[in-house]
Amino acid sequence: MKQKKTKRPPGPEALSWVSRDHAVISKSVTRAYPLVVASAKGCRMTDVDGFEYLDFTSGIAVTASGHCHPKVVKAICDQAKKLIHMSGTDFYYSSEIELAEVLSALAPGRVKKKVFFTNSGAESVEGAMKLARYATKRPYYLAFSGAFHGRTMGALSLTGSKAAQKKAYAPLVSSVVHAPYPNPYRPPAGLSAEDCVDFTLDWIEETAFKHFLPAEEVAAIFVEAIQGEGGYIVPPKDFLKKLAKLAASYGILLVIDEVQSGMGRTGKMFAHAHFNVVPDIMTLAKGIASGLPLGAIVAKSKIMDIWEPGAHANTFGGNPIACEAALATISLLEDGLMENAQKMGDLLQSRLREMQKTHRLMGDVRGMGLMVATELVKDRETKALAVAERDAVVQGCFEKGLLVLGCGESAVRFMPPLTLSKKEAEEGLHIFEAVLSEVEKNKF
């Protein structure tokens, strides 16, 4: 890529900013590499030293319409001139109502729905936990191993990703049990990929409900349509529908977390639409407003209406500027970005599968739309995790001008803005393959 430099990043300005950051920012935040951003447009990003990057992270699946899309920027600026804030849980304003109408109409299923606005994915999950317990008067929750639902105390209790995320925070919400998530690439020992779903459902009924939590006291099952942080794992086609049927048979609410997979990323507005299932509650955030902090809980009206005035509220959820950014984003998604996500996602997976034939580290390629990952393994027969190799690939891509991130234990994820062009896709894949070749030669 064309860059204003004589060596690889990070440059001196970036290192200076990183040093200042370390002096004042909490060590709890994690950074994959020393990227200090100065500006961004579309899928391109420039750091403080003038290094240019192709962004295949989109701010962790947030800038769905690309960085600083002019339509979104205009919506933000126009609204900022009129009204910046008036708490939507205490007063009324048009943008919040309009966005709720749009989301209610977009959510799959013919039943009526209502919306509660939040500031983030974790807050959406927290609110959904409260709503499920309030509506059912039941204390327990079921979630899945590998899940990531957020880092606040309730959402963290549902999260089943990394032990480090829970270290020193006990006691969490104690009434949570984690079931195995069906992973076709890594089925339980002795079983085929086709057996994953029945294994999971049998485990829920025969192990969880018989030994850990009574089914009649479970308020909700929380599940990601596609696991995000857990490795971009796409479950078998019948999983969510069978899970919904199981939940309904016990009067348990099904909550689908679309925080990372929603808002057009998979080629449909919401990932669960691919699986022909209608949740009782859905949680949203990330790509909903192209970078402004906004989340939402979308629930069937008969459930949301159980909440009485004062049962749940916040100050900044549904901020008018964020709502206008979301309306602009949704318009762009419907006007071609979802279709492009599907087209470019197919291209990425096709090219990655071609690479897989000649690159020993690539164990699996999976995804939907522009939610794509390749899992790196030391050996394809044993599927031994290639963690150090994955980390080296992520770092090497950064140094060559491509921003990617890891997920799961040894996967690399590709989540570019939905504006990605064929030229940008090919450019990014070229860098990725070059770095992968270098890492393979090092023979970790």
C-alpha positions as CSV (number, residue, x, y, z in Angstrom):
1,M,0.0,0.0,0.0
2,K,1.2,3.5,-0.7
3,Q,2.5,5.0,2.6
4,K,4.3,8.1,3.7
5,K,7.2,6.4,5.5
6,T,10.6,4.6,5.2
7,K,9.8,1.8,7.7
8,R,6.9,-0.2,9.1
9,P,4.6,1.2,11.8
10,P,4.5,2.2,14.6
11,G,6.1,5.6,13.9
12,P,7.5,8.1,16.5
13,E,4.3,10.0,16.9
14,A,2.3,6.8,17.5
15,L,4.8,5.7,20.1
16,S,4.7,9.0,21.8
17,W,0.9,8.8,22.0
18,V,1.0,5.3,23.3
19,S,3.4,6.4,26.1
20,R,1.0,9.2,27.1
21,D,-1.9,6.7,27.0
22,H,-0.1,4.3,29.3
23,A,0.3,7.2,31.8
24,V,-3.4,8.0,32.1
25,I,-5.6,5.2,30.6
26,S,-6.6,2.1,32.6
27,K,-4.5,-1.0,31.9
28,S,-7.7,-3.0,31.8
29,V,-8.3,-2.1,28.1
30,T,-6.6,-4.3,25.5
31,R,-4.9,-3.2,22.3
32,A,-3.9,-5.6,19.6
33,Y,-1.2,-3.4,18.2
34,P,0.0,0.3,18.5
35,L,-2.4,1.9,16.1
36,V,-3.0,5.6,16.8
37,V,-5.7,6.8,14.4
38,A,-5.7,10.3,13.0
39,S,-8.5,10.0,10.4
40,A,-10.5,7.5,8.5
41,K,-12.8,7.4,5.4
42,G,-14.7,4.4,4.0
43,C,-12.4,1.4,4.5
44,R,-9.2,3.5,4.7
45,M,-7.5,4.8,7.8
46,T,-4.5,7.0,8.5
47,D,-2.4,7.1,11.7
48,V,-0.6,10.0,13.3
49,D,2.6,9.3,11.4
50,G,0.9,9.2,8.0
51,F,0.8,5.4,7.7
52,E,-2.2,4.3,5.7
53,Y,-4.2,1.1,6.5
54,L,-7.0,-0.9,5.0
55,D,-9.4,-1.5,7.8
56,F,-10.9,-5.0,8.1
57,T,-12.1,-4.3,11.7
58,S,-14.6,-1.4,11.2
59,G,-14.0,-0.5,14.8
60,I,-15.0,-4.0,15.9
61,A,-18.0,-4.4,13.5
62,V,-19.3,-0.9,14.3
63,T,-18.7,1.4,11.3
64,A,-21.2,-0.6,9.1
65,S,-21.5,2.2,6.5
66,G,-17.8,2.9,6.5
67,H,-15.8,5.5,8.3
68,C,-17.4,9.0,8.1
69,H,-20.0,8.2,5.5
70,P,-21.2,11.6,4.2
71,K,-24.8,10.7,4.7
72,V,-24.2,9.7,8.3
73,V,-22.0,12.8,8.9
74,K,-24.7,15.1,7.5
75,A,-27.4,13.5,9.7
76,I,-25.2,14.0,12.8
77,C,-24.3,17.6,11.9
78,D,-27.9,18.5,11.1
79,Q,-29.2,17.1,14.3
80,A,-26.4,18.6,16.4
81,K,-27.6,22.0,15.3
82,K,-31.1,21.4,16.6
83,L,-31.0,19.2,19.7
84,I,-28.0,17.3,21.2
85,H,-29.7,15.8,24.3
86,M,-33.0,15.4,26.0
87,S,-33.4,12.2,28.0
88,G,-35.7,9.9,26.0
89,T,-36.8,8.0,29.1
90,D,-38.3,11.2,30.6
91,F,-39.4,13.2,27.5
92,Y,-40.3,12.8,23.8
93,Y,-38.6,13.7,20.6
94,S,-39.2,12.5,17.0
95,S,-35.9,10.8,16.1
96,E,-36.2,8.2,18.9
97,I,-39.8,7.4,18.0
98,E,-39.0,7.2,14.3
99,L,-36.1,4.8,14.9
100,A,-38.2,2.6,17.2
101,E,-40.8,2.4,14.4
102,V,-38.2,1.4,11.9
103,L,-36.6,-1.3,14.1
104,S,-40.0,-2.7,15.1
105,A,-40.9,-3.1,11.4
106,L,-37.5,-4.6,10.5
107,A,-37.4,-7.2,13.2
108,P,-38.5,-10.6,11.8
109,G,-41.9,-12.0,12.7
110,R,-45.4,-10.6,12.2
111,V,-46.1,-10.0,15.9
112,K,-46.0,-6.5,17.2
113,K,-42.7,-5.3,18.9
114,K,-41.5,-2.5,21.0
115,V,-38.1,-1.0,21.6
116,F,-36.0,0.2,24.5
117,F,-32.8,2.2,23.6
118,T,-29.5,1.8,25.4
119,N,-25.9,3.0,25.0
120,S,-24.1,-0.3,24.2
121,G,-24.4,-4.0,23.6
122,A,-23.6,-4.8,27.2
123,E,-26.4,-2.5,28.4
124,S,-28.8,-4.0,25.9
125,V,-28.0,-7.5,27.4
126,E,-28.3,-6.2,30.9
127,G,-31.7,-4.8,30.1
128,A,-32.8,-8.0,28.4
129,M,-31.8,-10.0,31.5
130,K,-34.0,-7.7,33.6
131,L,-36.9,-7.8,31.2
132,A,-36.8,-11.6,31.0
133,R,-36.8,-12.0,34.7
134,Y,-39.4,-9.3,35.2
135,A,-41.7,-10.9,32.6
136,T,-41.4,-14.5,33.7
137,K,-40.8,-14.1,37.4
138,R,-38.1,-16.8,37.0
139,P,-34.6,-16.6,38.4
140,Y,-32.3,-18.6,36.0
141,Y,-30.6,-18.1,32.7
142,L,-29.0,-20.4,30.2
143,A,-26.2,-19.2,28.0
144,F,-23.4,-21.0,25.9
145,S,-19.8,-21.8,26.2
146,G,-17.7,-19.4,24.0
147,A,-20.4,-16.7,24.2
148,F,-19.5,-13.1,24.6
149,H,-22.4,-10.8,25.8
150,G,-20.5,-8.0,27.5
151,R,-18.4,-7.1,30.5
152,T,-20.8,-5.5,32.9
153,M,-21.8,-7.8,35.8
154,G,-24.9,-9.4,34.4
155,A,-23.7,-9.6,30.8
156,L,-20.3,-11.0,32.1
157,S,-22.2,-13.7,33.9
158,L,-23.6,-14.8,30.6
159,T,-20.3,-14.5,28.9
160,G,-18.5,-17.8,28.5
161,S,-15.4,-16.7,26.5
162,K,-12.3,-16.3,28.6
163,A,-11.7,-16.9,32.3
164,A,-9.5,-13.8,32.4
165,Q,-12.6,-11.7,31.8
166,K,-14.2,-13.0,35.0
167,K,-11.1,-13.1,37.2
168,A,-11.5,-11.4,40.6
169,Y,-15.2,-10.4,39.9
170,A,-17.0,-13.2,41.7
171,P,-19.7,-13.5,42.8
172,L,-21.4,-12.8,39.5
173,V,-25.0,-13.6,38.8
174,S,-25.0,-17.1,40.1
175,S,-28.1,-18.4,38.4
176,V,-26.4,-18.9,34.9
177,V,-25.6,-22.2,33.4
178,H,-23.5,-22.6,30.1
179,A,-24.4,-25.2,27.5
180,P,-22.0,-26.3,24.7
181,Y,-22.5,-24.2,21.5
182,P,-22.7,-26.4,18.4
183,N,-19.4,-25.9,16.5
184,P,-19.4,-27.9,13.3
185,Y,-15.6,-27.6,13.0
186,R,-15.0,-28.9,16.5
187,P,-17.8,-31.3,17.3
188,P,-17.8,-33.3,20.6
189,A,-15.4,-36.2,20.6
190,G,-16.7,-39.1,18.6
191,L,-19.5,-37.1,16.9
192,S,-19.9,-35.7,13.4
193,A,-20.7,-32.0,12.6
194,E,-24.2,-33.1,11.9
195,D,-24.6,-34.4,15.5
196,C,-23.7,-31.1,17.1
197,V,-27.2,-29.7,17.4
198,D,-28.8,-32.8,18.9
199,F,-25.8,-33.1,21.3
200,T,-26.4,-29.5,22.5
201,L,-30.2,-29.9,22.9
202,D,-29.8,-33.2,24.6
203,W,-27.3,-31.7,27.0
204,I,-29.7,-28.9,27.9
205,E,-32.6,-31.2,28.7
206,E,-30.7,-34.2,30.1
207,T,-27.9,-32.5,31.9
208,A,-28.7,-28.8,32.5
209,F,-32.4,-29.2,33.3
210,K,-31.9,-32.4,35.4
211,H,-28.9,-31.5,37.4
212,F,-28.2,-27.7,37.4
213,L,-31.4,-25.7,37.0
214,P,-35.1,-26.6,36.9
215,A,-36.5,-25.8,33.4
216,E,-39.6,-24.3,34.9
217,E,-37.5,-21.7,36.7
218,V,-35.4,-20.6,33.6
219,A,-36.3,-17.1,32.5
220,A,-34.4,-17.0,29.2
221,I,-31.9,-18.6,26.9
222,F,-29.4,-16.1,25.6
223,V,-27.7,-17.1,22.4
224,E,-25.7,-15.4,19.6
225,A,-27.0,-16.1,16.1
226,I,-23.3,-16.4,15.1
227,Q,-20.8,-16.5,17.9
228,G,-18.6,-13.4,17.6
229,E,-15.7,-13.2,20.1
230,G,-16.0,-17.0,20.4
231,G,-14.6,-17.5,16.9
232,Y,-17.2,-16.4,14.3
233,I,-18.8,-19.8,14.7
234,V,-21.8,-20.3,12.4
235,P,-24.1,-23.0,13.9
236,P,-25.8,-25.7,11.8
237,K,-28.8,-24.4,10.0
238,D,-31.4,-26.0,12.2
239,F,-29.9,-25.0,15.6
240,L,-31.7,-21.8,16.4
241,K,-35.1,-23.1,15.2
242,K,-34.8,-26.3,17.4
243,L,-33.5,-24.2,20.3
244,A,-36.6,-21.9,19.9
245,K,-38.9,-24.9,20.0
246,L,-37.2,-26.3,23.1
247,A,-37.4,-22.9,24.8
248,A,-41.1,-22.5,24.0
249,S,-41.9,-26.0,25.3
250,Y,-40.8,-24.9,28.7
251,G,-42.1,-21.3,28.6
252,I,-38.6,-20.0,28.4
253,L,-37.9,-16.7,26.5
254,L,-35.4,-16.9,23.6
255,V,-33.1,-13.9,23.6
256,I,-30.9,-13.6,20.5
257,D,-27.8,-11.4,20.8
258,E,-27.3,-9.6,17.5
259,V,-24.8,-7.0,18.8
260,Q,-22.0,-8.1,16.5
261,S,-23.9,-10.0,13.8
262,G,-26.8,-7.6,13.3
263,M,-27.3,-4.5,11.1
264,G,-26.6,-6.0,7.7
265,R,-23.3,-7.6,8.5
266,T,-24.3,-11.1,7.3
267,G,-26.2,-9.9,4.2
268,K,-29.5,-9.7,6.0
269,M,-30.5,-7.0,8.5
270,F,-30.2,-9.6,11.4
271,A,-28.3,-12.8,11.3
272,H,-31.1,-14.9,12.8
273,A,-33.2,-14.1,9.7
274,H,-30.9,-16.7,7.9
275,F,-32.2,-19.4,10.2
276,N,-36.0,-18.7,10.0
277,V,-36.5,-18.0,13.7
278,V,-38.2,-15.3,15.6
279,P,-36.8,-14.4,19.1
280,D,-38.8,-13.2,22.0
281,I,-36.2,-10.5,22.6
282,M,-33.3,-9.3,20.5
283,T,-30.3,-7.2,21.6
284,L,-28.6,-4.7,19.2
285,A,-25.7,-2.2,19.3
286,K,-22.3,-1.9,17.4
287,G,-23.3,-1.3,13.7
288,I,-26.6,0.3,14.4
289,A,-25.4,4.0,14.3
290,S,-22.1,3.7,12.3
291,G,-19.9,4.6,15.3
292,L,-22.1,6.7,17.6
293,P,-22.9,4.9,21.0
294,L,-26.3,3.4,20.7
295,G,-27.9,0.0,21.5
296,A,-31.4,-1.3,21.6
297,I,-33.6,-4.1,23.0
298,V,-36.4,-5.2,20.6
299,A,-39.0,-7.4,22.2
300,K,-42.4,-8.7,21.4
301,S,-44.9,-6.1,22.7
302,K,-46.6,-8.6,25.0
303,I,-43.3,-9.0,26.8
304,M,-42.1,-5.4,26.7
305,D,-45.5,-4.2,28.0
306,I,-45.1,-6.2,31.2
307,W,-42.5,-3.6,32.2
308,E,-44.3,-0.9,34.3
309,P,-43.3,2.8,34.4
310,G,-40.0,3.1,36.4
311,A,-39.1,-0.6,36.0
312,H,-36.2,0.3,33.7
313,A,-34.7,3.5,32.4
314,N,-31.4,5.3,31.6
315,T,-30.2,8.8,30.7
316,F,-28.5,8.7,27.4
317,G,-30.2,5.8,25.6
318,G,-31.8,6.9,22.3
319,N,-29.8,10.1,22.1
320,P,-31.2,12.2,19.3
321,I,-27.9,12.5,17.4
322,A,-27.3,8.7,17.6
323,C,-30.8,8.0,16.5
324,E,-30.4,10.2,13.4
325,A,-27.1,8.5,12.6
326,A,-28.9,5.1,13.0
327,L,-31.7,6.2,10.6
328,A,-29.1,7.2,8.0
329,T,-27.2,4.0,8.5
330,I,-30.3,1.8,8.1
331,S,-31.2,3.7,4.9
332,L,-27.8,3.0,3.5
333,L,-28.0,-0.7,4.5
334,E,-31.3,-1.0,2.7
335,D,-30.0,0.9,-0.4
336,G,-27.3,-1.6,-1.2
337,L,-24.9,-2.2,1.6
338,M,-26.5,-5.4,2.8
339,E,-26.4,-6.7,-0.8
340,N,-22.7,-5.7,-1.0
341,A,-22.0,-7.4,2.3
342,Q,-23.3,-10.7,0.9
343,K,-21.4,-10.3,-2.4
344,M,-18.1,-9.3,-0.9
345,G,-18.4,-11.9,1.9
346,D,-18.8,-14.6,-0.8
347,L,-15.7,-13.2,-2.5
348,L,-13.7,-13.3,0.8
349,Q,-14.7,-16.8,1.6
350,S,-14.1,-18.1,-1.9
351,R,-10.6,-16.6,-2.0
352,L,-9.8,-17.8,1.5
353,R,-10.8,-21.3,0.6
354,E,-8.5,-21.1,-2.4
355,M,-5.7,-20.1,-0.1
356,Q,-6.6,-22.9,2.2
357,K,-5.4,-25.4,-0.4
358,T,-1.8,-24.2,-0.2
359,H,-1.5,-22.9,3.3
360,R,-1.0,-25.5,6.0
361,L,-2.1,-23.2,8.9
362,M,-5.6,-22.6,7.6
363,G,-7.8,-25.2,9.2
364,D,-11.3,-23.7,8.6
365,V,-13.0,-20.9,6.7
366,R,-16.4,-19.8,7.8
367,G,-18.9,-17.0,8.1
368,M,-21.8,-15.1,6.6
369,G,-21.7,-11.9,4.6
370,L,-18.8,-9.7,5.9
371,M,-18.5,-11.7,9.1
372,V,-15.8,-14.0,8.0
373,A,-13.0,-15.9,9.8
374,T,-10.3,-18.5,9.2
375,E,-9.2,-20.6,12.1
376,L,-5.5,-21.3,12.2
377,V,-4.2,-24.7,13.3
378,K,-0.8,-26.4,13.7
379,D,-2.1,-29.6,12.1
380,R,-5.3,-30.2,10.2
381,E,-5.7,-33.7,11.5
382,T,-5.4,-32.9,15.2
383,K,-6.7,-29.3,14.8
384,A,-4.2,-28.2,17.4
385,L,-4.6,-24.5,18.1
386,A,-2.1,-22.2,16.4
387,V,-2.4,-19.3,18.9
388,A,1.1,-17.9,18.5
389,E,0.9,-18.1,14.7
390,R,-2.5,-16.3,14.8
391,D,-1.1,-13.5,16.9
392,A,1.9,-13.2,14.6
393,V,-0.4,-12.9,11.6
394,V,-2.5,-10.2,13.2
395,Q,0.7,-8.2,14.1
396,G,2.2,-8.8,10.7
397,C,-0.9,-7.6,8.9
398,F,-0.8,-4.4,10.9
399,E,2.9,-3.8,10.0
400,K,2.0,-4.2,6.3
401,G,-1.1,-2.0,6.3
402,L,-4.0,-4.3,7.0
403,L,-6.0,-4.1,10.2
404,V,-7.5,-7.4,11.4
405,L,-8.2,-8.9,14.8
406,G,-8.3,-12.3,16.3
407,C,-11.4,-14.1,17.7
408,G,-11.9,-17.4,19.4
409,E,-8.7,-19.1,20.5
410,S,-6.8,-19.1,17.1
411,A,-9.0,-17.5,14.4
412,V,-8.5,-14.3,12.4
413,R,-11.7,-12.4,11.7
414,F,-12.5,-10.2,8.8
415,M,-15.2,-7.6,9.5
416,P,-14.6,-4.7,7.2
417,P,-17.1,-1.9,6.6
418,L,-20.0,-3.0,4.4
419,T,-18.8,-0.5,1.8
420,L,-15.9,-2.8,0.9
421,S,-15.1,-2.9,-2.8
422,K,-13.8,-5.8,-4.8
423,K,-10.5,-4.0,-5.2
424,E,-10.2,-3.4,-1.4
425,A,-11.1,-7.0,-0.7
426,E,-8.4,-8.3,-3.1
427,E,-5.9,-5.9,-1.7
428,G,-6.6,-7.0,1.9
429,L,-6.5,-10.7,1.0
430,H,-3.1,-10.2,-0.8
431,I,-1.6,-8.7,2.3
432,F,-3.1,-11.4,4.5
433,E,-1.7,-14.2,2.3
434,A,1.7,-12.6,2.2
435,V,1.9,-12.4,6.0
436,L,0.5,-15.9,6.4
437,S,3.3,-17.2,4.1
438,E,5.9,-15.4,6.2
439,V,4.5,-16.9,9.4
440,E,4.4,-20.4,8.0
441,K,8.0,-20.1,7.0
442,N,9.0,-19.4,10.6
443,K,7.7,-22.8,11.5
444,F,6.4,-22.0,15.0
